[in-house]
Amino acid sequence: MTVPRWLFLYLWIAPHVLQVVLAAMMIHRKLVRKFPAFFVYTVYQVVQCAVLVTIGLAPAFTEEQYAMAILVDGAISIALRFAVVYEIFGHVFESYPALQQFGGMLFRWATAVLMVVAVVLVAYSSNSGLDRMHIAYLVVDRAVSIVQCGLLILLILLARFLSFPWTSFAYGITIGLGLFSSVELGISALQAQFGLYVAYEFLPSFTMAVYHCCVVFWVVSLLLPEQKSSRVNTGSGYELQHWNDALARFLHQ
């Protein structure tokens, strides 16, 4: 499928224009300190869009330089999305410090393993420098998408235990990132099955369209009245507190 150039440019630029609005809304509602990682991610997406559009449209830059910029941007975006998931995890479990601490340990170990995998792939690949980085990026991106999807699904399932409201901005961030990570994971599976260049004109536009929907969802979530989560007094809530207490004893042994 051939995507019209005007539609491609719209899907490329429009979400980041909305993210300018999103960042301004976060500042106005004083949510920057509450969600600093997501704010940094939002601002970075705006900056990287301006940089990539400049590199992509300016004749002074080569295709190889643009490809390298895409890889660098992808690596930074992966790290920031991972930081956002960690931030949401901490926010959801703020009433359960032991679970929060254990989750932090898992995140740090997962980050270390992913970094080692990337370094090993780059070091032992026989391709050219750009191709080696591309392969490492694809593998790490797929691994991070799997981790993100798993953690985000876990957060959504645990919402019923924590009385975490659907109108919460944190929940909006979770659903938006979960949708985007799921789509990226599906595209990675298609590329692994049919080759890196399968539907190379359509898939980037489809990914950008999904990201556009995610940004719109984040803006709508921010417009909704914020509701605070609270501890629950149900059997599930007591069971989760029991897990927290048991894990706290284990961590302090």
ROKOLVEX-607343 format. One record per residue: residue number from 1; x, y, z of N, C-alpha, C in turn. Coordinates in steps of 0.2 Angstrom, whole numbers, plus 5000, padded with zeros to 4 digits. Example, Ala and Ser with C-alpha at 12.3 -4.5 7.8 and 13.67 -1.06 7.14 Angstrom:
2
PAPA   i n.c1 n.c2 n.c3 ca.c1 ca.c2 ca.c3 c.c1 c.c2 c.c3
PAPA   1 5066 4972 5039  5062  4978  5039 5066 4984 5039
PAPA   2 5064 4989 5035  5068  4995  5036 5064 5000 5039
END
This chain:
253
PAPA   i n.c1 n.c2 n.c3 ca.c1 ca.c2 ca.c3 c.c1 c.c2 c.c3
PAPA   1 5004 4994 5000  5000  5000  5000 5004 5006 5000
PAPA   2 5003 5011 4996  5006  5017  4995 5002 5023 4999
PAPA   3 5006 5026 5004  5003  5031  5009 5004 5037 5006
PAPA   4 4999 5042 5005  5000  5048  5002 5005 5052 5006
PAPA   5 5009 5056 5003  5014  5060  5007 5011 5065 5012
PAPA   6 5005 5068 5010  5002  5073  5015 5000 5069 5021
PAPA   7 4997 5063 5020  4995  5059  5026 5001 5057 5030
PAPA   8 5006 5055 5027  5012  5053  5031 5015 5058 5035
PAPA   9 5015 5064 5032  5018  5070  5036 5013 5072 5041
PAPA  10 5007 5071 5040  5002  5073  5045 5003 5068 5051
PAPA  11 5003 5062 5050  5004  5057  5055 5011 5057 5059
PAPA  12 5016 5060 5055  5022  5061  5058 5022 5067 5063
PAPA  13 5019 5072 5061  5020  5079  5065 5014 5080 5070
PAPA  14 5008 5078 5068  5002  5080  5072 5002 5077 5079
PAPA  15 5004 5071 5080  5004  5069  5087 5009 5073 5091
PAPA  16 5015 5075 5088  5020  5079  5092 5017 5086 5094
PAPA  17 5013 5089 5089  5010  5095  5091 5005 5094 5097
PAPA  18 5001 5089 5097  4997  5087  5102 5001 5086 5109
PAPA  19 5007 5084 5108  5011  5083  5114 5014 5089 5117
PAPA  20 5014 5094 5113  5016  5101  5116 5010 5103 5120
PAPA  21 5004 5102 5118  4998  5104  5122 4998 5099 5128
PAPA  22 5000 5093 5127  5000  5088  5133 5005 5091 5138
PAPA  23 5011 5093 5136  5016  5095  5141 5013 5101 5144
PAPA  24 5010 5106 5141  5008  5112  5144 5002 5111 5149
PAPA  25 4998 5106 5147  4993  5104  5152 4996 5101 5158
PAPA  26 5001 5097 5158  5004  5094  5163 5007 5099 5168
PAPA  27 5010 5104 5165  5013  5110  5169 5007 5114 5172
PAPA  28 5002 5115 5169  4996  5119  5171 4993 5115 5177
PAPA  29 4993 5109 5177  4989  5105  5182 4994 5102 5187
PAPA  30 5001 5104 5187  5006  5103  5191 5007 5095 5192
PAPA  31 5007 5092 5186  5008  5085  5186 5016 5083 5185
PAPA  32 5020 5088 5183  5027  5087  5181 5030 5083 5187
PAPA  33 5030 5085 5193  5033  5082  5199 5030 5075 5200
PAPA  34 5024 5074 5198  5021  5067  5200 5023 5062 5194
PAPA  35 5023 5065 5188  5025  5060  5183 5031 5063 5179
PAPA  36 5037 5064 5182  5043  5067  5178 5045 5063 5172
PAPA  37 5045 5056 5173  5048  5052  5167 5043 5053 5161
PAPA  38 5037 5053 5162  5032  5054  5157 5032 5061 5154
PAPA  39 5034 5066 5158  5034  5073  5155 5041 5073 5151
PAPA  40 5046 5070 5153  5052  5070  5150 5051 5067 5143
PAPA  41 5048 5061 5143  5046  5057  5137 5042 5062 5132
PAPA  42 5037 5065 5135  5033  5069  5131 5037 5075 5127
PAPA  43 5041 5078 5131  5045  5084  5128 5050 5081 5123
PAPA  44 5053 5075 5125  5058  5072  5121 5055 5071 5114
PAPA  45 5049 5068 5114  5046  5066  5108 5045 5072 5103
PAPA  46 5043 5078 5106  5042  5084  5102 5049 5086 5099
PAPA  47 5054 5086 5103  5061  5088  5101 5063 5084 5096
PAPA  48 5063 5077 5097  5065  5072  5092 5061 5073 5085
PAPA  49 5055 5075 5085  5051  5075  5079 5054 5081 5075
PAPA  50 5055 5087 5079  5058  5093  5075 5065 5091 5072
PAPA  51 5069 5087 5076  5076  5085  5073 5075 5081 5067
PAPA  52 5071 5076 5068  5071  5071  5062 5067 5074 5056
PAPA  53 5062 5078 5057  5060  5081  5051 5065 5086 5048
PAPA  54 5069 5089 5052  5074  5093  5049 5079 5089 5045
PAPA  55 5081 5083 5048  5086  5079  5045 5083 5076 5039
PAPA  56 5077 5074 5039  5074  5070  5034 5072 5074 5028
PAPA  57 5071 5081 5029  5069  5085  5023 5075 5089 5021
PAPA  58 5080 5091 5025  5085  5095  5023 5090 5091 5018
PAPA  59 5092 5094 5012  5096  5090  5007 5103 5089 5010
PAPA  60 5105 5093 5015  5112  5093  5017 5114 5086 5021
PAPA  61 5109 5083 5023  5110  5076  5027 5108 5070 5022
PAPA  62 5112 5065 5023  5112  5059  5019 5107 5054 5022
PAPA  63 5105 5049 5018  5101  5044  5020 5104 5040 5026
PAPA  64 5110 5039 5025  5114  5035  5031 5113 5039 5037
PAPA  65 5114 5046 5037  5114  5050  5043 5107 5050 5046
PAPA  66 5102 5050 5042  5095  5049  5044 5093 5043 5047
PAPA  67 5096 5037 5044  5095  5031  5047 5098 5030 5054
PAPA  68 5104 5033 5054  5108  5033  5061 5104 5037 5066
PAPA  69 5101 5043 5064  5097  5047  5069 5091 5043 5071
PAPA  70 5088 5039 5066  5082  5035  5068 5084 5030 5073
PAPA  71 5089 5026 5072  5091  5021  5077 5093 5024 5084
PAPA  72 5096 5030 5084  5098  5033  5091 5091 5036 5094
PAPA  73 5087 5038 5090  5080  5041  5093 5076 5035 5096
PAPA  74 5076 5029 5092  5073  5023  5094 5076 5020 5101
PAPA  75 5082 5021 5101  5085  5018  5108 5083 5023 5114
PAPA  76 5084 5029 5113  5082  5034  5118 5074 5033 5120
PAPA  77 5070 5032 5115  5063  5032  5116 5062 5025 5120
PAPA  78 5065 5020 5118  5064  5014  5122 5066 5015 5129
PAPA  79 5072 5018 5130  5074  5019  5137 5069 5023 5141
PAPA  80 5066 5028 5138  5061  5033  5141 5055 5029 5142
PAPA  81 5052 5025 5138  5046  5022  5139 5047 5017 5145
PAPA  82 5053 5014 5145  5054  5009  5151 5054 5013 5157
PAPA  83 5057 5019 5157  5057  5023  5163 5050 5025 5165
PAPA  84 5045 5026 5160  5038  5028  5161 5035 5022 5165
PAPA  85 5036 5016 5162  5033  5010  5165 5035 5009 5172
PAPA  86 5041 5010 5173  5044  5010  5180 5041 5015 5185
PAPA  87 5040 5021 5182  5036  5027  5186 5029 5025 5187
PAPA  88 5025 5022 5183  5019  5020  5184 5018 5015 5189
PAPA  89 5023 5010 5188  5023  5004  5193 5024 5007 5200
PAPA  90 5029 5012 5201  5030  5015  5208 5024 5018 5210
PAPA  91 5020 5022 5205  5014  5026  5207 5009 5021 5210
PAPA  92 5007 5016 5206  5002  5011  5208 5003 5008 5215
PAPA  93 5010 5006 5216  5011  5002  5222 5014 5007 5227
PAPA  94 5012 5014 5227  5015  5018  5232 5013 5017 5239
PAPA  95 5007 5013 5240  5005  5011  5246 5008 5005 5249
PAPA  96 5011 5001 5244  5014  4995  5246 5022 4995 5245
PAPA  97 5026 4998 5249  5033  5000  5248 5037 4993 5247
PAPA  98 5036 4988 5250  5040  4982  5248 5039 4979 5241
PAPA  99 5032 4979 5239  5031  4978  5232 5034 4983 5227
PAPA 100 5034 4989 5229  5037  4994  5225 5045 4993 5225
PAPA 101 5048 4991 5230  5055  4990  5230 5057 4984 5226
PAPA 102 5053 4979 5227  5054  4973  5223 5053 4974 5215
PAPA 103 5048 4978 5214  5047  4980  5207 5053 4984 5204
PAPA 104 5056 4988 5208  5062  4992  5206 5068 4987 5205
PAPA 105 5069 4982 5209  5074  4977  5208 5073 4974 5201
PAPA 106 5067 4972 5200  5066  4968  5193 5067 4972 5187
PAPA 107 5065 4979 5188  5067  4983  5182 5074 4984 5181
PAPA 108 5078 4985 5187  5085  4986  5186 5088 4980 5183
PAPA 109 5087 4974 5185  5089  4968  5182 5087 4967 5175
PAPA 110 5081 4969 5173  5079  4968  5166 5083 4973 5162
PAPA 111 5084 4979 5164  5088  4984  5160 5095 4982 5159
PAPA 112 5098 4979 5165  5105  4977  5164 5105 4971 5159
PAPA 113 5101 4966 5159  5101  4961  5154 5100 4963 5147
PAPA 114 5095 4968 5146  5094  4970  5139 5100 4974 5137
PAPA 115 5104 4978 5141  5110  4981  5139 5115 4976 5137
PAPA 116 5116 4971 5141  5121  4966  5139 5119 4962 5132
PAPA 117 5113 4961 5131  5111  4958  5125 5112 4962 5119
PAPA 118 5111 4969 5120  5113  4974  5114 5120 4974 5113
PAPA 119 5124 4974 5118  5131  4975  5117 5134 4968 5114
PAPA 120 5132 4962 5116  5134  4956  5113 5132 4956 5106
PAPA 121 5126 4958 5104  5124  4957  5097 5128 4962 5093
PAPA 122 5129 4968 5095  5134  4972  5091 5141 4970 5090
PAPA 123 5143 4967 5096  5150  4964  5096 5151 4958 5091
PAPA 124 5146 4954 5091  5147  4948  5088 5144 4947 5081
PAPA 125 5141 4953 5079  5138  4953  5072 5143 4954 5067
PAPA 126 5143 4951 5061  5148  4951  5056 5146 4957 5051
PAPA 127 5140 4960 5052  5138  4965  5047 5141 4971 5048
PAPA 128 5140 4976 5044  5143  4983  5044 5140 4986 5051
PAPA 129 5143 4992 5052  5142  4995  5059 5135 4997 5059
PAPA 130 5132 5000 5054  5125  5002  5055 5120 4996 5055
PAPA 131 5122 4991 5051  5117  4985  5051 5118 4981 5058
PAPA 132 5124 4981 5061  5124  4978  5067 5120 4982 5073
PAPA 133 5120 4988 5072  5116  4992  5077 5109 4991 5076
PAPA 134 5107 4991 5069  5100  4990  5068 5098 4983 5070
PAPA 135 5102 4978 5070  5100  4971  5072 5099 4971 5080
PAPA 136 5104 4975 5083  5104  4975  5090 5097 4979 5093
PAPA 137 5096 4984 5089  5090  4988  5091 5084 4984 5090
PAPA 138 5083 4981 5084  5077  4977  5083 5076 4972 5089
PAPA 139 5081 4968 5091  5081  4963  5096 5079 4966 5103
PAPA 140 5083 4971 5105  5081  4974  5111 5074 4978 5111
PAPA 141 5072 4981 5105  5066  4984  5105 5060 4978 5106
PAPA 142 5061 4973 5103  5056  4967  5104 5056 4965 5111
PAPA 143 5062 4964 5114  5062  4962  5121 5059 4967 5126
PAPA 144 5060 4973 5125  5057  4979  5129 5050 4979 5128
PAPA 145 5048 4978 5122  5040  4978  5120 5037 4972 5124
PAPA 146 5040 4966 5124  5037  4961  5128 5037 4962 5135
PAPA 147 5042 4965 5138  5043  4967  5145 5037 4972 5147
PAPA 148 5037 4977 5142  5032  4982  5144 5025 4980 5143
PAPA 149 5023 4976 5138  5017  4973  5138 5015 4969 5144
PAPA 150 5020 4965 5146  5018  4961  5152 5017 4965 5158
PAPA 151 5021 4970 5159  5020  4974  5165 5014 4978 5165
PAPA 152 5013 4981 5159  5007  4985  5158 5000 4981 5159
PAPA 153 5000 4975 5156  4994  4970  5157 4994 4968 5165
PAPA 154 5000 4967 5168  4999  4966  5175 4996 4972 5179
PAPA 155 4998 4978 5177  4995  4984  5181 4988 4984 5180
PAPA 156 4986 4983 5174  4978  4983  5172 4975 4978 5176
PAPA 157 4977 4972 5177  4974  4967  5180 4974 4968 5188
PAPA 158 4979 4971 5190  4980  4972  5197 4975 4979 5199
PAPA 159 4973 4982 5194  4969  4988  5196 4963 4986 5200
PAPA 160 4960 4980 5199  4954  4978  5203 4956 4977 5210
PAPA 161 4962 4975 5211  4964  4974  5218 4965 4981 5222
PAPA 162 4968 4986 5218  4970  4992  5221 4965 4997 5221
PAPA 163 4959 4996 5218  4954  5001  5217 4957 5007 5213
PAPA 164 4961 5005 5208  4964  5011  5204 4959 5013 5198
PAPA 165 4956 5019 5199  4951  5021  5194 4953 5022 5187
PAPA 166 4948 5021 5183  4949  5021  5175 4950 5028 5173
PAPA 167 4948 5033 5177  4949  5040  5175 4955 5043 5177
PAPA 168 4959 5039 5181  4966  5041  5183 4970 5043 5177
PAPA 169 4974 5048 5177  4979  5050  5172 4984 5044 5171
PAPA 170 4986 5041 5177  4991  5036  5177 4988 5030 5173
PAPA 171 4982 5029 5174  4979  5023  5170 4979 5024 5163
PAPA 172 4977 5031 5161  4977  5033  5154 4984 5032 5151
PAPA 173 4990 5034 5155  4996  5033  5152 4998 5025 5151
PAPA 174 4995 5021 5156  4996  5014  5155 4993 5011 5149
PAPA 175 4987 5013 5148  4983  5010  5142 4986 5012 5136
PAPA 176 4988 5019 5135  4991  5021  5129 4998 5018 5128
PAPA 177 5002 5017 5133  5008  5014  5132 5007 5006 5130
PAPA 178 5002 5003 5133  5001  4996  5132 4999 4995 5125
PAPA 179 4995 4999 5122  4992  4999  5115 4998 5000 5111
PAPA 180 5002 5005 5112  5008  5006  5107 5013 5000 5107
PAPA 181 5014 4998 5113  5019  4992  5114 5017 4986 5111
PAPA 182 5010 4985 5111  5007  4979  5108 5008 4979 5101
PAPA 183 5006 4985 5098  5007  4986  5091 5014 4985 5088
PAPA 184 5018 4988 5092  5026  4987  5090 5028 4980 5090
PAPA 185 5025 4977 5095  5027  4969  5096 5024 4965 5090
PAPA 186 5018 4967 5088  5015  4964  5083 5019 4965 5076
PAPA 187 5021 4971 5075  5025  4973  5069 5031 4969 5069
PAPA 188 5035 4969 5075  5041  4965  5075 5040 4958 5074
PAPA 189 5034 4955 5076  5033  4948  5074 5032 4947 5066
PAPA 190 5029 4952 5063  5028  4952  5056 5034 4952 5052
PAPA 191 5039 4957 5055  5045  4957  5052 5050 4951 5053
PAPA 192 5049 4948 5058  5053  4942  5060 5051 4936 5055
PAPA 193 5044 4936 5054  5041  4931  5050 5042 4932 5042
PAPA 194 5041 4938 5040  5041  4939  5033 5047 4944 5030
PAPA 195 5051 4946 5035  5057  4950  5033 5056 4957 5035
PAPA 196 5062 4961 5036  5062  4968  5038 5058 4973 5034
PAPA 197 5057 4971 5028  5055  4976  5023 5047 4974 5021
PAPA 198 5044 4970 5025  5037  4969  5023 5033 4975 5024
PAPA 199 5029 4977 5019  5024  4982  5019 5028 4989 5022
PAPA 200 5034 4990 5019  5038  4995  5022 5035 5002 5021
PAPA 201 5031 5003 5017  5027  5009  5016 5021 5010 5020
PAPA 202 5018 5005 5022  5012  5005  5026 5013 5005 5033
PAPA 203 5017 5000 5036  5018  4999  5043 5020 5005 5047
PAPA 204 5025 5009 5044  5027  5015  5048 5021 5020 5049
PAPA 205 5017 5021 5044  5011  5025  5044 5006 5022 5049
PAPA 206 5005 5016 5049  5001  5013  5053 5003 5014 5061
PAPA 207 5010 5013 5062  5012  5014  5069 5011 5021 5071
PAPA 208 5012 5026 5066  5011  5033  5068 5004 5034 5070
PAPA 209 5000 5031 5066  4992  5032  5067 4990 5029 5074
PAPA 210 4993 5024 5076  4992  5021  5082 4995 5026 5088
PAPA 211 5001 5028 5087  5004  5033  5092 4999 5039 5092
PAPA 212 4997 5041 5086  4992  5047  5086 4986 5046 5091
PAPA 213 4983 5040 5090  4978  5038  5095 4980 5038 5102
PAPA 214 4986 5036 5103  4988  5035  5110 4989 5042 5113
PAPA 215 4992 5047 5109  4992  5054  5112 4986 5057 5113
PAPA 216 4981 5056 5108  4974  5059  5109 4971 5056 5116
PAPA 217 4972 5049 5117  4970  5046  5123 4973 5049 5129
PAPA 218 4979 5051 5129  4983  5054  5135 4980 5061 5136
PAPA 219 4978 5065 5131  4976  5071  5132 4969 5071 5135
PAPA 220 4965 5066 5132  4958  5065  5135 4958 5063 5142
PAPA 221 4963 5059 5144  4964  5056  5151 4965 5062 5155
PAPA 222 4969 5067 5153  4972  5072  5157 4966 5077 5158
PAPA 223 4961 5077 5153  4955  5082  5154 4950 5079 5159
PAPA 224 4950 5073 5160  4945  5070  5165 4947 5072 5172
PAPA 225 4943 5072 5176  4944  5074  5183 4948 5068 5186
PAPA 226 4954 5070 5190  4958  5065  5193 4955 5062 5199
PAPA 227 4955 5056 5200  4953  5052  5206 4959 5049 5209
PAPA 228 4959 5049 5215  4965  5046  5219 4963 5039 5221
PAPA 229 4968 5034 5220  4967  5027  5222 4968 5027 5230
PAPA 230 4965 5022 5232  4965  5021  5240 4966 5013 5241
PAPA 231 4968 5012 5247  4968  5005  5249 4961 5002 5249
PAPA 232 4961 4996 5248  4954  4993  5248 4954 4988 5254
PAPA 233 4947 4987 5256  4946  4983  5262 4943 4976 5260
PAPA 234 4944 4974 5254  4941  4968  5252 4946 4962 5253
PAPA 235 4944 4956 5252  4949  4951  5254 4955 4951 5249
PAPA 236 4954 4953 5243  4959  4954  5238 4964 4959 5241
PAPA 237 4962 4965 5243  4966  4970  5246 4970 4968 5252
PAPA 238 4967 4964 5256  4970  4961  5262 4976 4956 5260
PAPA 239 4974 4952 5255  4979  4947  5252 4985 4951 5249
PAPA 240 4984 4956 5245  4989  4960  5243 4994 4963 5248
PAPA 241 4990 4966 5254  4994  4968  5259 4998 4963 5263
PAPA 242 4995 4957 5263  4999  4951  5266 5005 4950 5261
PAPA 243 5005 4950 5255  5010  4949  5250 5016 4954 5252
PAPA 244 5013 4960 5252  5018  4966  5254 5022 4965 5260
PAPA 245 5018 4963 5266  5022  4962  5272 5026 4956 5272
PAPA 246 5025 4950 5268  5029  4945  5268 5035 4947 5264
PAPA 247 5034 4950 5258  5040  4952  5254 5044 4957 5258
PAPA 248 5042 4961 5262  5046  4966  5266 5050 4962 5271
PAPA 249 5047 4957 5274  5051  4953  5279 5057 4949 5275
PAPA 250 5055 4947 5269  5060  4944  5265 5066 4948 5263
PAPA 251 5064 4955 5261  5069  4959  5258 5074 4962 5264
PAPA 252 5071 4962 5270  5075  4964  5276 5079 4959 5280
PAPA 253 5079 4953 5277  5082  4947  5281 5090 4948 5280
END
